[in-house]
Amino acid sequence: MLTAPPLGLYVHLPWCVSKCPYCDFNSHALRGRLPESAYRDALLADLDEELAAVPERTISSIFFGGGTPSLFSPSTIGRLIESVESAGRLAESAEITLEANPGTVEHASFADLRAAGINRVSLGVQSFDAEQLSVLGRIHGPDEALRAIEEVHRAGIPRLNADLMFGLPGQTPEGALRDVEIALDAGVRHLSHYQLTLEPNTLFYSDPPELPDDERIWAALQRCQAALAGAGLEQYEVSAYAVPGQECVHNLNYWTFGDYLGVGAGAHGKLTYPAEDRIVRRSKKRHPAAYMPGPLRTEESRLIDRPRRVFEFMLNALRLKQGFPESQFEERTGVMQQSVQPGFDLAIERGLLESRAGTDWRPTDLGYRFLNDLQAIFLPLEGEERG
């Protein structure tokens, strides 16, 4: 039976100092002054509408993403947190994350952000190599990245993530390993470590740099994973490593097909309505100029039918090293596992999926390496019955 999962809140702050050549996110290079007051007012109105759509449900995590949220003042961030809190909708132990660019730290001190309610920071470091940072179009250098990490610790923010990329133009396995070792030496205990990919609608896609071959990328990944494991960071998702207890609550909710409100230009949300056996995805108008005036900010709302629920659950949950229990699959999708048993059987037959105690499912090592193939097994068939 379909059950309401935990509920998160995502707030999108779409401006950056400049657009990185690899970035396909809904972000916009800042031209002139940041329209902070107008955008804050639009966010608050949007948030009120979103909270009204889920009466009596508690927010277990908030994530300020972008763009570069650290361009906004701590007072704006605090106003948004306070709006959820004053409505009595924020869980006492809620994880509240803000993404920050080391090159924009001067716009909002981490001490002030901590006072505003931020208890987790995600730093977009990407590399500690000055040449690589220049190629990636980043506005900070290695020293600024290390200084930002130190300032997060000094501010008393208890949880810190650093984003690092590997497979960068001309990067050797030794160079990728050096980035990881520097982060670990700086006290980073949660790392998002992901391969650079060339996404459509980016400068790198239209004018691709020369990237390392598959052999070098695999060697880099193996060395980095060994270093992370040696430092006590366990891989709990495809690109996420953490000391136990430091896992990202907000992202875990995504990966377990949880619910979330989406506030801000281009933000996406997902809501479950158990009594009606409905799961709905909604997205907001993508461009800030269209989003801010309101009052109609929702651009698209679509129902997720049962076959699609199965695929979307698998697309997310199979990214987790621990996999998922059968009960979670049924509660989050409203679909009995037995009704999609052929897919499970095929995945087992191909050596991509395994069961623990007959009810808990997780990818095998082979399945984790060829995750796209495993996920594709659960794609809805064309013409498959809807509803």
Secondary structure, DSSP 8 states (H G I E B T S, - for coil): ------EEEEEEE-EESS--TT--SS-EE--SS--HHHHHHHHHHHHHHHHHTSTT--EEEEEEEES-GGGS-HHHHHHHHHHHHHTT-EEEEEEEEEEE-GGGGGGS-HHHHHHHT--EEEEEEE-S-HHHHHHTT-S--HHHHHHHHHHHHHTT-SEEEEEEEES-TT--HHHHHHHHHHHHHTT--EEEEEE----TTSHHHHS------HHHHHHHHHHHHHHHHHTT-EEEETTEEE-TT-S-HHHHHHHTT-EEEEESTT-EEEEEEGGGTEEEEEEE-SSHHHHTT-S--EEEEEE--HHHHHHHHHHHHTTBTT-EEHHHHHHHHS--GGGGHHHHHHHHHTTSEEEETTTEEEE-HHHHHTHHHHHHTTS--TT----
